[in-house]
């Protein structure tokens, strides 16, 4: 019965898009258009922001084509924060050559100063207790205002991309359902989903950033995804990071069909790439995004070239 329900949702999605017409976003129209037929190849480019196309260029050198999706990150270390403009200008260049632009944010905890480190105590993994979390969500508290200041800083970069006509698939607070990051592992109405809504409302309503396509992201560590759902009106695309032993299972795929509610969904991060056969069996993945150097550590060169040459996979010719 659950499988039938997932298929029914997929059919409803296709019909609703045909009846409602196109969205206001070129990127979303593209994703809806390829859903069920093709999948956009994607590549994340993590540190250093001084070289924001390093891993995309590595894919080009191996395959002869560029990934259809380019991804960058605002990041948290001093040298990478100083080079955020390099990342943003690369996003503009990628958009101009036809790429989908995806930007993440490995954010420092608002309890610590920025820049910060990775580990607990002064970093992205810095834990927050329940009282600190509630203070973060309470307008006017010191930690709340510190967080808004961080959003003000990001808004400058995103507003620049808006003036250039660049649509951004913005993916804050990724992997909500794992407790590794300071924002994650908090299910329910006042959990991580509440921070996502706060961020969405501030950047869209207060900052006027109507060039953002909001991506809600979870990982394959658990299956209680709905407990982290900010609400359908707060996100446009859903994505699943696939690192755990669960992998590209049919169960994961059917859950994505069900929970996404007819909206586009993709593989938000992966080390091992999907195969052409898998994308044929699970055709509604609209993109996959390999994680930086891991694409070369977990896939052979021949596997990467085979996938990138598949007629099912969307790329950019040089």
URHURA-V246652 format. One record per pair of residues at least 12 apart in sequence whose C-alpha atoms are under 8 Angstrom apart, sorted by the first residue. I is the first residue (numbers start at 1). J is the second residue. Records with the same first field share a line. If there is no record, write none. Layout:
I = J ; J
//
This chain:
3 = 254
5 = 258
6 = 254 ; 255 ; 257 ; 258
7 = 257
9 = 257 ; 258 ; 261 ; 262
10 = 257 ; 261 ; 262
12 = 262
13 = 261 ; 262 ; 263
14 = 262
17 = 32
25 = 167
26 = 167
27 = 100 ; 167
28 = 213
31 = 264 ; 286
32 = 263 ; 264 ; 286
34 = 286
35 = 264 ; 283 ; 284 ; 285 ; 286
36 = 283 ; 284 ; 285 ; 286
37 = 283 ; 284 ; 312
38 = 283 ; 286 ; 311 ; 312 ; 313 ; 314
39 = 279 ; 283 ; 284 ; 285 ; 286 ; 287 ; 288 ; 312 ; 313 ; 314
40 = 67 ; 68 ; 69 ; 286 ; 287 ; 288 ; 313 ; 314 ; 315
41 = 67 ; 68 ; 69 ; 287 ; 288 ; 289 ; 308 ; 313 ; 314 ; 315
42 = 67 ; 68 ; 69 ; 70 ; 71 ; 287 ; 288 ; 289 ; 290
43 = 55 ; 56 ; 67 ; 69 ; 70 ; 71 ; 288 ; 289 ; 290 ; 291 ; 292
44 = 56 ; 70 ; 71 ; 72 ; 289 ; 290 ; 291 ; 292
45 = 70 ; 71 ; 72 ; 73 ; 291 ; 292
46 = 72 ; 73 ; 292
47 = 75 ; 80
48 = 79 ; 80
49 = 73 ; 79 ; 80 ; 81 ; 83 ; 84 ; 86 ; 87
50 = 80 ; 83 ; 86 ; 87
51 = 86 ; 87
52 = 72 ; 86 ; 87 ; 90
53 = 90
55 = 292 ; 293
56 = 70
62 = 301 ; 305
63 = 304 ; 305 ; 308 ; 309
64 = 317 ; 318
65 = 308 ; 315 ; 316 ; 317 ; 318
66 = 315 ; 316 ; 317 ; 318
67 = 99 ; 314 ; 315 ; 316
68 = 98 ; 99 ; 100 ; 314 ; 315 ; 316
69 = 99 ; 100 ; 101 ; 102 ; 287 ; 289
70 = 91 ; 94 ; 99 ; 100 ; 101 ; 102
71 = 91 ; 101 ; 102 ; 103 ; 104
72 = 87 ; 91 ; 102 ; 103 ; 104
73 = 87 ; 103 ; 104 ; 105 ; 106
74 = 87 ; 103 ; 104 ; 105 ; 106 ; 107
75 = 104 ; 105 ; 106 ; 107
76 = 106 ; 107 ; 108 ; 114 ; 115 ; 116 ; 117 ; 124
77 = 114 ; 115 ; 116 ; 117
78 = 114 ; 115 ; 116
81 = 115
85 = 157
88 = 157 ; 161
92 = 161 ; 164 ; 166
95 = 166
98 = 316
99 = 316
100 = 167 ; 168 ; 169
101 = 166 ; 167 ; 168 ; 169
102 = 168 ; 169 ; 170 ; 171
103 = 168 ; 169 ; 170 ; 171
104 = 170 ; 171 ; 172 ; 174
105 = 171 ; 172 ; 173
106 = 124 ; 172 ; 173
107 = 124
108 = 123 ; 124
109 = 122 ; 123 ; 124 ; 125 ; 126 ; 182
110 = 143 ; 144 ; 146 ; 147
111 = 143
124 = 181 ; 182
125 = 180 ; 181 ; 182
126 = 181 ; 182
127 = 181 ; 182
128 = 182
137 = 194 ; 195 ; 198
151 = 199 ; 203
155 = 203 ; 207 ; 209
158 = 209
159 = 209
162 = 209 ; 210 ; 211
165 = 211
166 = 211
167 = 211 ; 212 ; 213
168 = 211 ; 212 ; 213
169 = 212 ; 213 ; 214 ; 215
170 = 212 ; 213 ; 214 ; 215
171 = 214 ; 215 ; 216 ; 217
172 = 196 ; 215 ; 216
173 = 192 ; 196 ; 217
174 = 216 ; 217 ; 218
175 = 217 ; 218 ; 219 ; 241
176 = 192 ; 217 ; 218 ; 219 ; 228
177 = 218 ; 219 ; 221 ; 222 ; 224 ; 225 ; 228
178 = 218 ; 219 ; 221
186 = 228
187 = 227 ; 228
188 = 227 ; 228
189 = 227 ; 228 ; 230
191 = 228
192 = 228
193 = 228 ; 229 ; 230
194 = 230
196 = 230
197 = 230 ; 234
200 = 214 ; 234
213 = 235 ; 236 ; 237
214 = 234 ; 235 ; 236 ; 237
215 = 235 ; 236 ; 237 ; 238 ; 239
216 = 229 ; 235 ; 236 ; 237 ; 238 ; 239
217 = 238 ; 239 ; 240 ; 241 ; 268
218 = 239 ; 240 ; 241
219 = 240 ; 241 ; 242 ; 243
220 = 240 ; 241 ; 242 ; 243 ; 244 ; 246 ; 247 ; 252
221 = 244 ; 246
225 = 259
226 = 259
236 = 263 ; 264
237 = 260 ; 263 ; 264 ; 265 ; 266
238 = 260 ; 263 ; 264 ; 265 ; 266
239 = 265 ; 266 ; 267 ; 268
240 = 256 ; 265 ; 266 ; 267 ; 268 ; 269
241 = 267 ; 268 ; 269 ; 270
242 = 267 ; 268 ; 269 ; 270 ; 271
243 = 269 ; 270 ; 271
248 = 274
250 = 282
253 = 282
257 = 284
264 = 284 ; 285 ; 286
265 = 284 ; 285 ; 286 ; 287
266 = 284 ; 285 ; 286 ; 287 ; 288
267 = 285 ; 287 ; 288 ; 289
268 = 287 ; 288 ; 289
269 = 288 ; 289 ; 290 ; 291
270 = 288 ; 289 ; 290 ; 291 ; 295
271 = 290 ; 291 ; 294 ; 295 ; 297 ; 298 ; 299
272 = 290 ; 294 ; 295 ; 298 ; 299
273 = 288 ; 290 ; 295 ; 299 ; 304
274 = 288
275 = 307
276 = 307 ; 310 ; 312
279 = 312
280 = 312
//
